């Protein structure tokens, strides 16, 4: 299962009381999406993002959002 957060919705990022990194969005209908990452998962994502940001081709290209979500 994949989760794609919509670029058009405000995104909150915070640490939960349980110590997880939370990425949270509420869509226009009030439906919530949350991604919880453990500290180890958050470190792995941060490390990978650092490497990916060196190659600007993936974030300079426009990819249409999947309307089926």
N, CA, C, O and CB atoms as a CASP TS submission, in Angstrom:
PFRMAT TS
TARGET T0000
AUTHOR 0000-0000-0000
METHOD Language model
MODEL 1
PARENT N/A
ATOM      1  N   UNK     1       0.851  -1.175   0.000  1.00  0.00           N
ATOM      2  CA  UNK     1       0.000   0.000   0.000  1.00  0.00           C
ATOM      3  C   UNK     1       0.895   1.236   0.000  1.00  0.00           C
ATOM      4  O   UNK     1       1.850   1.316   0.772  1.00  0.00           O
ATOM      5  CB  UNK     1      -0.967  -0.001   1.226  1.00  0.00           C
ATOM      6  N   UNK     2       0.590   2.178  -0.849  1.00  0.00           N
ATOM      7  CA  UNK     2       1.332   3.422  -0.904  1.00  0.00           C
ATOM      8  C   UNK     2       0.486   4.575  -0.403  1.00  0.00           C
ATOM      9  O   UNK     2      -0.738   4.572  -0.535  1.00  0.00           O
ATOM     10  CB  UNK     2       1.810   3.695  -2.319  1.00  0.00           C
ATOM     11  N   UNK     3       1.144   5.547   0.167  1.00  0.00           N
ATOM     12  CA  UNK     3       0.458   6.751   0.632  1.00  0.00           C
ATOM     13  C   UNK     3       1.091   7.923  -0.095  1.00  0.00           C
ATOM     14  O   UNK     3       2.306   8.115  -0.050  1.00  0.00           O
ATOM     15  CB  UNK     3       0.553   6.920   2.202  1.00  0.00           C
ATOM     16  N   UNK     4       0.255   8.703  -0.766  1.00  0.00           N
ATOM     17  CA  UNK     4       0.740   9.894  -1.451  1.00  0.00           C
ATOM     18  C   UNK     4       0.052  11.096  -0.834  1.00  0.00           C
ATOM     19  O   UNK     4      -1.166  11.247  -0.932  1.00  0.00           O
ATOM     20  CB  UNK     4       0.478   9.820  -2.992  1.00  0.00           C
ATOM     21  N   UNK     5       0.837  11.948  -0.198  1.00  0.00           N
ATOM     22  CA  UNK     5       0.283  13.164   0.385  1.00  0.00           C
ATOM     23  C   UNK     5       0.120  14.198  -0.719  1.00  0.00           C
ATOM     24  O   UNK     5       1.013  14.369  -1.549  1.00  0.00           O
ATOM     25  CB  UNK     5       1.189  13.708   1.531  1.00  0.00           C
ATOM     26  N   UNK     6      -0.992  14.874  -0.732  1.00  0.00           N
ATOM     27  CA  UNK     6      -1.287  15.867  -1.765  1.00  0.00           C
ATOM     28  C   UNK     6      -0.515  17.157  -1.502  1.00  0.00           C
ATOM     29  O   UNK     6      -0.510  17.674  -0.385  1.00  0.00           O
ATOM     30  CB  UNK     6      -2.799  16.152  -1.826  1.00  0.00           C
ATOM     31  N   UNK     7       0.127  17.661  -2.532  1.00  0.00           N
ATOM     32  CA  UNK     7       0.900  18.894  -2.404  1.00  0.00           C
ATOM     33  C   UNK     7       0.013  20.098  -2.109  1.00  0.00           C
ATOM     34  O   UNK     7       0.492  21.100  -1.578  1.00  0.00           O
ATOM     35  CB  UNK     7       1.696  19.143  -3.670  1.00  0.00           C
ATOM     36  N   UNK     8      -1.269  20.013  -2.443  1.00  0.00           N
ATOM     37  CA  UNK     8      -2.172  21.151  -2.279  1.00  0.00           C
ATOM     38  C   UNK     8      -2.725  21.295  -0.860  1.00  0.00           C
ATOM     39  O   UNK     8      -3.372  22.297  -0.556  1.00  0.00           O
ATOM     40  CB  UNK     8      -3.313  21.026  -3.245  1.00  0.00           C
ATOM     41  N   UNK     9      -2.484  20.315   0.012  1.00  0.00           N
ATOM     42  CA  UNK     9      -2.990  20.391   1.387  1.00  0.00           C
ATOM     43  C   UNK     9      -1.860  20.764   2.339  1.00  0.00           C
ATOM     44  O   UNK     9      -0.714  20.349   2.164  1.00  0.00           O
ATOM     45  CB  UNK     9      -3.631  19.047   1.813  1.00  0.00           C
ATOM     46  N   UNK    10      -2.207  21.554   3.347  1.00  0.00           N
ATOM     47  CA  UNK    10      -1.227  21.923   4.361  1.00  0.00           C
ATOM     48  C   UNK    10      -0.714  20.660   5.054  1.00  0.00           C
ATOM     49  O   UNK    10      -1.483  19.749   5.361  1.00  0.00           O
ATOM     50  CB  UNK    10      -1.843  22.907   5.393  1.00  0.00           C
ATOM     51  N   UNK    11       0.575  20.624   5.289  1.00  0.00           N
ATOM     52  CA  UNK    11       1.205  19.459   5.914  1.00  0.00           C
ATOM     53  C   UNK    11       1.841  19.876   7.230  1.00  0.00           C
ATOM     54  O   UNK    11       2.618  20.830   7.282  1.00  0.00           O
ATOM     55  CB  UNK    11       2.265  18.823   4.972  1.00  0.00           C
ATOM     56  N   UNK    12       1.505  19.156   8.288  1.00  0.00           N
ATOM     57  CA  UNK    12       2.125  19.364   9.593  1.00  0.00           C
ATOM     58  C   UNK    12       3.120  18.241   9.839  1.00  0.00           C
ATOM     59  O   UNK    12       2.866  17.087   9.494  1.00  0.00           O
ATOM     60  CB  UNK    12       1.055  19.422  10.729  1.00  0.00           C
ATOM     61  N   UNK    13       4.246  18.584  10.432  1.00  0.00           N
ATOM     62  CA  UNK    13       5.235  17.585  10.830  1.00  0.00           C
ATOM     63  C   UNK    13       5.581  17.861  12.279  1.00  0.00           C
ATOM     64  O   UNK    13       5.949  18.978  12.641  1.00  0.00           O
ATOM     65  CB  UNK    13       6.517  17.623   9.912  1.00  0.00           C
ATOM     66  N   UNK    14       5.458  16.825  13.110  1.00  0.00           N
ATOM     67  CA  UNK    14       5.738  16.993  14.537  1.00  0.00           C
ATOM     68  C   UNK    14       6.140  15.659  15.148  1.00  0.00           C
ATOM     69  O   UNK    14       6.024  14.614  14.509  1.00  0.00           O
ATOM     70  CB  UNK    14       4.510  17.576  15.275  1.00  0.00           C
ATOM     71  N   UNK    15       6.610  15.703  16.384  1.00  0.00           N
ATOM     72  CA  UNK    15       6.965  14.502  17.136  1.00  0.00           C
ATOM     73  C   UNK    15       5.806  14.171  18.065  1.00  0.00           C
ATOM     74  O   UNK    15       5.345  15.023  18.824  1.00  0.00           O
ATOM     75  CB  UNK    15       8.299  14.700  17.939  1.00  0.00           C
ATOM     76  N   UNK    16       5.338  12.924  18.001  1.00  0.00           N
ATOM     77  CA  UNK    16       4.226  12.498  18.853  1.00  0.00           C
ATOM     78  C   UNK    16       4.704  12.290  20.286  1.00  0.00           C
ATOM     79  O   UNK    16       5.905  12.248  20.552  1.00  0.00           O
ATOM     80  CB  UNK    16       3.589  11.202  18.309  1.00  0.00           C
ATOM     81  N   UNK    17       3.753  12.162  21.200  1.00  0.00           N
ATOM     82  CA  UNK    17       4.097  11.888  22.590  1.00  0.00           C
ATOM     83  C   UNK    17       4.841  10.567  22.722  1.00  0.00           C
ATOM     84  O   UNK    17       5.640  10.395  23.643  1.00  0.00           O
ATOM     85  CB  UNK    17       2.843  11.871  23.454  1.00  0.00           C
ATOM     86  N   UNK    18       4.586   9.639  21.816  1.00  0.00           N
ATOM     87  CA  UNK    18       5.258   8.343  21.848  1.00  0.00           C
ATOM     88  C   UNK    18       6.633   8.345  21.192  1.00  0.00           C
ATOM     89  O   UNK    18       7.308   7.316  21.167  1.00  0.00           O
ATOM     90  CB  UNK    18       4.402   7.323  21.183  1.00  0.00           C
ATOM     91  N   UNK    19       7.055   9.500  20.656  1.00  0.00           N
ATOM     92  CA  UNK    19       8.386   9.614  20.074  1.00  0.00           C
ATOM     93  C   UNK    19       8.475   9.338  18.585  1.00  0.00           C
ATOM     94  O   UNK    19       9.571   9.158  18.055  1.00  0.00           O
ATOM     95  CB  UNK    19       9.288   8.704  20.769  1.00  0.00           C
ATOM     96  N   UNK    20       7.338   9.299  17.900  1.00  0.00           N
ATOM     97  CA  UNK    20       7.336   9.077  16.455  1.00  0.00           C
ATOM     98  C   UNK    20       7.302  10.409  15.719  1.00  0.00           C
ATOM     99  O   UNK    20       6.701  11.374  16.190  1.00  0.00           O
ATOM    100  CB  UNK    20       6.137   8.204  16.040  1.00  0.00           C
ATOM    101  N   UNK    21       7.949  10.453  14.560  1.00  0.00           N
ATOM    102  CA  UNK    21       7.828  11.596  13.668  1.00  0.00           C
ATOM    103  C   UNK    21       6.508  11.425  12.932  1.00  0.00           C
ATOM    104  O   UNK    21       6.270  10.383  12.321  1.00  0.00           O
ATOM    105  CB  UNK    21       9.052  11.703  12.668  1.00  0.00           C
ATOM    106  N   UNK    22       5.648  12.438  12.984  1.00  0.00           N
ATOM    107  CA  UNK    22       4.323  12.360  12.373  1.00  0.00           C
ATOM    108  C   UNK    22       4.253  13.355  11.222  1.00  0.00           C
ATOM    109  O   UNK    22       4.601  14.525  11.377  1.00  0.00           O
ATOM    110  CB  UNK    22       3.201  12.642  13.419  1.00  0.00           C
ATOM    111  N   UNK    23       3.799  12.878  10.070  1.00  0.00           N
ATOM    112  CA  UNK    23       3.495  13.735   8.926  1.00  0.00           C
ATOM    113  C   UNK    23       1.983  13.666   8.783  1.00  0.00           C
ATOM    114  O   UNK    23       1.425  12.589   8.577  1.00  0.00           O
ATOM    115  CB  UNK    23       4.257  13.276   7.586  1.00  0.00           C
ATOM    116  N   UNK    24       1.320  14.808   8.893  1.00  0.00           N
ATOM    117  CA  UNK    24      -0.143  14.843   9.029  1.00  0.00           C
ATOM    118  C   UNK    24      -0.750  15.816   8.029  1.00  0.00           C
ATOM    119  O   UNK    24      -0.253  16.928   7.852  1.00  0.00           O
ATOM    120  CB  UNK    24      -0.548  15.237  10.463  1.00  0.00           C
ATOM    121  N   UNK    25      -1.827  15.391   7.377  1.00  0.00           N
ATOM    122  CA  UNK    25      -2.601  16.249   6.480  1.00  0.00           C
ATOM    123  C   UNK    25      -4.086  16.022   6.715  1.00  0.00           C
ATOM    124  O   UNK    25      -4.520  14.930   7.081  1.00  0.00           O
ATOM    125  CB  UNK    25      -2.237  15.976   4.998  1.00  0.00           C
ATOM    126  N   UNK    26      -4.859  17.093   6.494  1.00  0.00           N
ATOM    127  CA  UNK    26      -6.320  17.002   6.487  1.00  0.00           C
ATOM    128  C   UNK    26      -6.767  17.514   5.124  1.00  0.00           C
ATOM    129  O   UNK    26      -6.404  18.620   4.725  1.00  0.00           O
ATOM    130  CB  UNK    26      -6.982  17.830   7.679  1.00  0.00           C
ATOM    131  N   UNK    27      -7.561  16.709   4.403  1.00  0.00           N
ATOM    132  CA  UNK    27      -8.004  17.138   3.079  1.00  0.00           C
ATOM    133  C   UNK    27      -9.220  18.054   3.189  1.00  0.00           C
ATOM    134  O   UNK    27      -9.688  18.346   4.289  1.00  0.00           O
ATOM    135  CB  UNK    27      -8.334  15.920   2.200  1.00  0.00           C
ATOM    136  N   UNK    28      -9.719  18.498   2.060  1.00  0.00           N
ATOM    137  CA  UNK    28     -10.847  19.418   2.024  1.00  0.00           C
ATOM    138  C   UNK    28     -12.134  18.863   2.603  1.00  0.00           C
ATOM    139  O   UNK    28     -13.040  19.628   2.935  1.00  0.00           O
ATOM    140  CB  UNK    28     -11.092  19.833   0.634  1.00  0.00           C
ATOM    141  N   UNK    29     -12.234  17.547   2.732  1.00  0.00           N
ATOM    142  CA  UNK    29     -13.421  16.909   3.306  1.00  0.00           C
ATOM    143  C   UNK    29     -13.242  16.584   4.786  1.00  0.00           C
ATOM    144  O   UNK    29     -14.120  15.982   5.404  1.00  0.00           O
ATOM    145  CB  UNK    29     -13.751  15.639   2.541  1.00  0.00           C
ATOM    146  N   UNK    30     -12.114  16.978   5.346  1.00  0.00           N
ATOM    147  CA  UNK    30     -11.853  16.707   6.757  1.00  0.00           C
ATOM    148  C   UNK    30     -11.259  15.341   7.039  1.00  0.00           C
ATOM    149  O   UNK    30     -11.085  14.972   8.201  1.00  0.00           O
ATOM    150  CB  UNK    30     -13.104  16.847   7.520  1.00  0.00           C
ATOM    151  N   UNK    31     -10.943  14.577   5.989  1.00  0.00           N
ATOM    152  CA  UNK    31     -10.330  13.262   6.177  1.00  0.00           C
ATOM    153  C   UNK    31      -8.843  13.437   6.474  1.00  0.00           C
ATOM    154  O   UNK    31      -8.160  14.226   5.821  1.00  0.00           O
ATOM    155  CB  UNK    31     -10.538  12.364   4.922  1.00  0.00           C
ATOM    156  N   UNK    32      -8.352  12.699   7.458  1.00  0.00           N
ATOM    157  CA  UNK    32      -6.965  12.834   7.890  1.00  0.00           C
ATOM    158  C   UNK    32      -6.091  11.727   7.319  1.00  0.00           C
ATOM    159  O   UNK    32      -6.517  10.581   7.174  1.00  0.00           O
ATOM    160  CB  UNK    32      -6.884  12.829   9.407  1.00  0.00           C
ATOM    161  N   UNK    33      -4.857  12.102   7.001  1.00  0.00           N
ATOM    162  CA  UNK    33      -3.815  11.140   6.636  1.00  0.00           C
ATOM    163  C   UNK    33      -2.652  11.381   7.578  1.00  0.00           C
ATOM    164  O   UNK    33      -2.237  12.520   7.792  1.00  0.00           O
ATOM    165  CB  UNK    33      -3.375  11.282   5.122  1.00  0.00           C
ATOM    166  N   UNK    34      -2.128  10.295   8.143  1.00  0.00           N
ATOM    167  CA  UNK    34      -0.973  10.396   9.033  1.00  0.00           C
ATOM    168  C   UNK    34       0.032   9.323   8.657  1.00  0.00           C
ATOM    169  O   UNK    34      -0.324   8.179   8.378  1.00  0.00           O
ATOM    170  CB  UNK    34      -1.395  10.259  10.522  1.00  0.00           C
ATOM    171  N   UNK    35       1.279   9.716   8.658  1.00  0.00           N
ATOM    172  CA  UNK    35       2.378   8.775   8.499  1.00  0.00           C
ATOM    173  C   UNK    35       3.206   8.888   9.767  1.00  0.00           C
ATOM    174  O   UNK    35       3.640   9.981  10.132  1.00  0.00           O
ATOM    175  CB  UNK    35       3.239   9.069   7.197  1.00  0.00           C
ATOM    176  N   UNK    36       3.429   7.769  10.440  1.00  0.00           N
ATOM    177  CA  UNK    36       4.238   7.743  11.653  1.00  0.00           C
ATOM    178  C   UNK    36       5.530   7.000  11.362  1.00  0.00           C
ATOM    179  O   UNK    36       5.516   5.885  10.840  1.00  0.00           O
ATOM    180  CB  UNK    36       3.469   7.080  12.830  1.00  0.00           C
ATOM    181  N   UNK    37       6.643   7.629  11.705  1.00  0.00           N
ATOM    182  CA  UNK    37       7.952   7.025  11.508  1.00  0.00           C
ATOM    183  C   UNK    37       8.661   6.906  12.848  1.00  0.00           C
ATOM    184  O   UNK    37       8.686   7.856  13.630  1.00  0.00           O
ATOM    185  CB  UNK    37       8.799   7.849  10.512  1.00  0.00           C
ATOM    186  N   UNK    38       9.232   5.744  13.109  1.00  0.00           N
ATOM    187  CA  UNK    38      10.045   5.570  14.314  1.00  0.00           C
ATOM    188  C   UNK    38      11.306   6.421  14.158  1.00  0.00           C
ATOM    189  O   UNK    38      11.611   6.861  13.049  1.00  0.00           O
ATOM    190  CB  UNK    38      10.407   4.051  14.553  1.00  0.00           C
ATOM    191  N   UNK    39      12.039   6.660  15.239  1.00  0.00           N
ATOM    192  CA  UNK    39      13.284   7.424  15.108  1.00  0.00           C
ATOM    193  C   UNK    39      14.241   6.815  14.072  1.00  0.00           C
ATOM    194  O   UNK    39      14.848   7.548  13.292  1.00  0.00           O
ATOM    195  CB  UNK    39      13.982   7.507  16.461  1.00  0.00           C
ATOM    196  N   UNK    40      14.378   5.491  14.057  1.00  0.00           N
ATOM    197  CA  UNK    40      15.262   4.850  13.070  1.00  0.00           C
ATOM    198  C   UNK    40      14.751   5.056  11.647  1.00  0.00           C
ATOM    199  O   UNK    40      15.539   5.309  10.735  1.00  0.00           O
ATOM    200  CB  UNK    40      15.391   3.349  13.363  1.00  0.00           C
ATOM    201  N   UNK    41      13.449   4.950  11.455  1.00  0.00           N
ATOM    202  CA  UNK    41      12.874   5.173  10.125  1.00  0.00           C
ATOM    203  C   UNK    41      13.063   6.627   9.695  1.00  0.00           C
ATOM    204  O   UNK    41      13.389   6.893   8.539  1.00  0.00           O
ATOM    205  CB  UNK    41      11.374   4.803  10.113  1.00  0.00           C
ATOM    206  N   UNK    42      12.861   7.566  10.619  1.00  0.00           N
ATOM    207  CA  UNK    42      13.029   8.987  10.304  1.00  0.00           C
ATOM    208  C   UNK    42      14.477   9.283   9.916  1.00  0.00           C
ATOM    209  O   UNK    42      14.723  10.046   8.982  1.00  0.00           O
ATOM    210  CB  UNK    42      12.608   9.861  11.506  1.00  0.00           C
ATOM    211  N   UNK    43      15.437   8.684  10.626  1.00  0.00           N
ATOM    212  CA  UNK    43      16.851   8.872  10.280  1.00  0.00           C
ATOM    213  C   UNK    43      17.142   8.323   8.879  1.00  0.00           C
ATOM    214  O   UNK    43      17.859   8.950   8.100  1.00  0.00           O
ATOM    215  CB  UNK    43      17.761   8.181  11.324  1.00  0.00           C
ATOM    216  N   UNK    44      16.586   7.157   8.567  1.00  0.00           N
ATOM    217  CA  UNK    44      16.806   6.561   7.244  1.00  0.00           C
ATOM    218  C   UNK    44      16.219   7.441   6.142  1.00  0.00           C
ATOM    219  O   UNK    44      16.848   7.637   5.102  1.00  0.00           O
ATOM    220  CB  UNK    44      16.186   5.152   7.180  1.00  0.00           C
ATOM    221  N   UNK    45      15.017   7.971   6.366  1.00  0.00           N
ATOM    222  CA  UNK    45      14.384   8.857   5.383  1.00  0.00           C
ATOM    223  C   UNK    45      15.204  10.135   5.225  1.00  0.00           C
ATOM    224  O   UNK    45      15.433  10.585   4.102  1.00  0.00           O
ATOM    225  CB  UNK    45      12.932   9.197   5.806  1.00  0.00           C
ATOM    226  N   UNK    46      15.646  10.720   6.327  1.00  0.00           N
ATOM    227  CA  UNK    46      16.443  11.950   6.267  1.00  0.00           C
ATOM    228  C   UNK    46      17.741  11.721   5.494  1.00  0.00           C
ATOM    229  O   UNK    46      18.147  12.563   4.694  1.00  0.00           O
ATOM    230  CB  UNK    46      16.756  12.460   7.687  1.00  0.00           C
ATOM    231  N   UNK    47      18.382  10.596   5.731  1.00  0.00           N
ATOM    232  CA  UNK    47      19.622  10.275   5.025  1.00  0.00           C
ATOM    233  C   UNK    47      19.373  10.118   3.530  1.00  0.00           C
ATOM    234  O   UNK    47      20.130  10.641   2.712  1.00  0.00           O
ATOM    235  CB  UNK    47      20.246   8.995   5.592  1.00  0.00           C
ATOM    236  N   UNK    48      18.323   9.405   3.179  1.00  0.00           N
ATOM    237  CA  UNK    48      18.010   9.185   1.764  1.00  0.00           C
ATOM    238  C   UNK    48      17.613  10.489   1.078  1.00  0.00           C
ATOM    239  O   UNK    48      18.009  10.731  -0.063  1.00  0.00           O
ATOM    240  CB  UNK    48      16.884   8.153   1.620  1.00  0.00           C
ATOM    241  N   UNK    49      16.846  11.321   1.751  1.00  0.00           N
ATOM    242  CA  UNK    49      16.457  12.609   1.164  1.00  0.00           C
ATOM    243  C   UNK    49      17.690  13.457   0.897  1.00  0.00           C
ATOM    244  O   UNK    49      17.784  14.105  -0.146  1.00  0.00           O
ATOM    245  CB  UNK    49      15.480  13.364   2.094  1.00  0.00           C
ATOM    246  N   UNK    50      18.637  13.459   1.829  1.00  0.00           N
ATOM    247  CA  UNK    50      19.877  14.221   1.627  1.00  0.00           C
ATOM    248  C   UNK    50      20.573  13.794   0.342  1.00  0.00           C
ATOM    249  O   UNK    50      21.042  14.637  -0.422  1.00  0.00           O
ATOM    250  CB  UNK    50      20.827  14.038   2.824  1.00  0.00           C
ATOM    251  N   UNK    51      20.640  12.494   0.102  1.00  0.00           N
ATOM    252  CA  UNK    51      21.264  12.002  -1.130  1.00  0.00           C
ATOM    253  C   UNK    51      20.427  12.342  -2.358  1.00  0.00           C
ATOM    254  O   UNK    51      20.978  12.740  -3.384  1.00  0.00           O
ATOM    255  CB  UNK    51      21.476  10.492  -1.049  1.00  0.00           C
ATOM    256  N   UNK    52      19.127  12.195  -2.273  1.00  0.00           N
ATOM    257  CA  UNK    52      18.252  12.453  -3.419  1.00  0.00           C
ATOM    258  C   UNK    52      18.232  13.929  -3.811  1.00  0.00           C
ATOM    259  O   UNK    52      18.087  14.248  -4.991  1.00  0.00           O
ATOM    260  CB  UNK    52      16.841  11.989  -3.109  1.00  0.00           C
ATOM    261  N   UNK    53      18.374  14.827  -2.846  1.00  0.00           N
ATOM    262  CA  UNK    53      18.345  16.257  -3.155  1.00  0.00           C
ATOM    263  C   UNK    53      19.552  16.697  -3.979  1.00  0.00           C
ATOM    264  O   UNK    53      19.520  17.756  -4.606  1.00  0.00           O
ATOM    265  CB  UNK    53      18.284  17.062  -1.873  1.00  0.00           C
ATOM    266  N   UNK    54      20.609  15.896  -3.982  1.00  0.00           N
ATOM    267  CA  UNK    54      21.774  16.206  -4.810  1.00  0.00           C
ATOM    268  C   UNK    54      21.442  16.062  -6.296  1.00  0.00           C
ATOM    269  O   UNK    54      22.070  16.720  -7.127  1.00  0.00           O
ATOM    270  CB  UNK    54      22.952  15.291  -4.440  1.00  0.00           C
ATOM    271  N   UNK    55      20.479  15.226  -6.646  1.00  0.00           N
ATOM    272  CA  UNK    55      20.031  15.028  -8.024  1.00  0.00           C
ATOM    273  C   UNK    55      18.713  15.778  -8.198  1.00  0.00           C
ATOM    274  O   UNK    55      17.653  15.281  -7.816  1.00  0.00           O
ATOM    275  CB  UNK    55      19.868  13.498  -8.366  1.00  0.00           C
ATOM    276  N   UNK    56      18.784  16.966  -8.772  1.00  0.00           N
ATOM    277  CA  UNK    56      17.600  17.826  -8.855  1.00  0.00           C
ATOM    278  C   UNK    56      16.616  17.411  -9.941  1.00  0.00           C
ATOM    279  O   UNK    56      15.534  17.993 -10.026  1.00  0.00           O
ATOM    280  CB  UNK    56      18.023  19.241  -9.094  1.00  0.00           C
ATOM    281  N   UNK    57      16.945  16.442 -10.765  1.00  0.00           N
ATOM    282  CA  UNK    57      16.044  16.095 -11.868  1.00  0.00           C
ATOM    283  C   UNK    57      14.710  15.557 -11.383  1.00  0.00           C
ATOM    284  O   UNK    57      13.691  15.788 -12.033  1.00  0.00           O
ATOM    285  CB  UNK    57      16.697  15.078 -12.770  1.00  0.00           C
ATOM    286  N   UNK    58      14.683  14.849 -10.265  1.00  0.00           N
ATOM    287  CA  UNK    58      13.416  14.251  -9.815  1.00  0.00           C
ATOM    288  C   UNK    58      12.471  15.277  -9.236  1.00  0.00           C
ATOM    289  O   UNK    58      11.260  15.077  -9.329  1.00  0.00           O
ATOM    290  CB  UNK    58      13.679  13.179  -8.787  1.00  0.00           C
ATOM    291  N   UNK    59      12.934  16.351  -8.653  1.00  0.00           N
ATOM    292  CA  UNK    59      12.008  17.322  -8.081  1.00  0.00           C
ATOM    293  C   UNK    59      11.828  18.562  -8.929  1.00  0.00           C
ATOM    294  O   UNK    59      11.005  19.415  -8.595  1.00  0.00           O
ATOM    295  CB  UNK    59      12.472  17.721  -6.730  1.00  0.00           C
ATOM    296  N   UNK    60      12.574  18.690 -10.019  1.00  0.00           N
ATOM    297  CA  UNK    60      12.348  19.793 -10.954  1.00  0.00           C
ATOM    298  C   UNK    60      11.335  19.430 -12.032  1.00  0.00           C
ATOM    299  O   UNK    60      10.804  20.312 -12.707  1.00  0.00           O
ATOM    300  CB  UNK    60      13.657  20.205 -11.602  1.00  0.00           C
ATOM    301  N   UNK    61      11.064  18.143 -12.197  1.00  0.00           N
ATOM    302  CA  UNK    61      10.085  17.736 -13.201  1.00  0.00           C
ATOM    303  C   UNK    61       8.700  17.710 -12.573  1.00  0.00           C
ATOM    304  O   UNK    61       8.548  17.402 -11.391  1.00  0.00           O
ATOM    305  CB  UNK    61      10.443  16.349 -13.797  1.00  0.00           C
ATOM    306  N   UNK    62       7.708  18.032 -13.363  1.00  0.00           N
ATOM    307  CA  UNK    62       6.330  18.051 -12.880  1.00  0.00           C
ATOM    308  C   UNK    62       5.708  16.691 -13.152  1.00  0.00           C
ATOM    309  O   UNK    62       5.684  16.224 -14.290  1.00  0.00           O
ATOM    310  CB  UNK    62       5.504  19.190 -13.558  1.00  0.00           C
ATOM    311  N   UNK    63       5.209  16.063 -12.101  1.00  0.00           N
ATOM    312  CA  UNK    63       4.538  14.775 -12.227  1.00  0.00           C
ATOM    313  C   UNK    63       3.086  14.984 -11.839  1.00  0.00           C
ATOM    314  O   UNK    63       2.811  15.407 -10.716  1.00  0.00           O
ATOM    315  CB  UNK    63       5.217  13.672 -11.337  1.00  0.00           C
ATOM    316  N   UNK    64       2.143  14.699 -12.740  1.00  0.00           N
ATOM    317  CA  UNK    64       0.727  14.905 -12.399  1.00  0.00           C
ATOM    318  C   UNK    64       0.308  14.005 -11.239  1.00  0.00           C
ATOM    319  O   UNK    64       0.720  12.848 -11.156  1.00  0.00           O
ATOM    320  CB  UNK    64      -0.168  14.634 -13.623  1.00  0.00           C
ATOM    321  N   UNK    65      -0.515  14.553 -10.349  1.00  0.00           N
ATOM    322  CA  UNK    65      -1.004  13.775  -9.211  1.00  0.00           C
ATOM    323  C   UNK    65      -2.025  12.761  -9.681  1.00  0.00           C
ATOM    324  O   UNK    65      -2.804  13.024 -10.597  1.00  0.00           O
ATOM    325  CB  UNK    65      -1.616  14.692  -8.137  1.00  0.00           C
ATOM    326  N   UNK    66      -2.014  11.607  -9.050  1.00  0.00           N
ATOM    327  CA  UNK    66      -2.980  10.548  -9.345  1.00  0.00           C
ATOM    328  C   UNK    66      -4.327  10.967  -8.775  1.00  0.00           C
ATOM    329  O   UNK    66      -4.460  11.130  -7.562  1.00  0.00           O
ATOM    330  CB  UNK    66      -2.520   9.169  -8.754  1.00  0.00           C
ATOM    331  N   UNK    67      -5.313  11.140  -9.621  1.00  0.00           N
ATOM    332  CA  UNK    67      -6.636  11.608  -9.185  1.00  0.00           C
ATOM    333  C   UNK    67      -7.474  10.500  -8.559  1.00  0.00           C
ATOM    334  O   UNK    67      -8.570  10.766  -8.067  1.00  0.00           O
ATOM    335  CB  UNK    67      -7.387  12.204 -10.359  1.00  0.00           C
ATOM    336  N   UNK    68      -6.983   9.267  -8.566  1.00  0.00           N
ATOM    337  CA  UNK    68      -7.757   8.154  -8.015  1.00  0.00           C
ATOM    338  C   UNK    68      -7.666   8.055  -6.505  1.00  0.00           C
ATOM    339  O   UNK    68      -8.416   7.290  -5.899  1.00  0.00           O
ATOM    340  CB  UNK    68      -7.299   6.864  -8.623  1.00  0.00           C
ATOM    341  N   UNK    69      -6.766   8.807  -5.877  1.00  0.00           N
ATOM    342  CA  UNK    69      -6.595   8.740  -4.416  1.00  0.00           C
ATOM    343  C   UNK    69      -7.743   9.384  -3.690  1.00  0.00           C
ATOM    344  O   UNK    69      -7.756   9.414  -2.460  1.00  0.00           O
ATOM    345  CB  UNK    69      -5.301   9.403  -3.998  1.00  0.00           C
TER
END
